[in-house]
């Protein structure tokens, strides 16, 4: 609805509030190769699994996680400014996991990324960038997966250095029998650190 009429006769419309879209995140967004950042059988293949929890500690069944990362040599699938394009066969660099009627869990099949330059040219620790969309959220959230078994690299990472020490553990994937475990908590105790991007 127009709210004011300026002297020149133009109509001015107020900004309307965002509307929640969902729970439709997984419909049309998932695809068969989604969680496979690299093909099955790729040397160095790792599995990262976890659960997305709401503020009450309940799993969120309808969510989509998208990931973006470098390969083990710190090269990207389609960005040439970081030492050239990835030479790892079948490496996409991008992953997507989510189910329309899931149980809150996700999994990704990838390789541990190499170090890439960060702010000020300092090398970042191996990490995976993560975008999360879920029911009840008007905007996406952005976080990172770091690896708990990369202590030396994590100690030098300029992005992790900007996170309060007591909250850094929320960004660390823990080694597990079948790969790595990384849970995402949207609120409450041990809320995952999210970045304002």
Secondary structure, DSSP 8 states (H G I E B T S, - for coil): -EEEE-TT--EEE---------S-SSTTT--TTTTBSS-TT-TTEEEEEEEEE-TTS-B-SSEEEEEE---TTS--SS-TTTTSS--STT--SEEEEEETT--SEEEEEEE-----B-GGG-B--SEEEEEEEETT-SS-EEEEEEETT-HHHHHH-HHHHTS-GGGGGGGEEEEETTEEE--EESSSTT-------
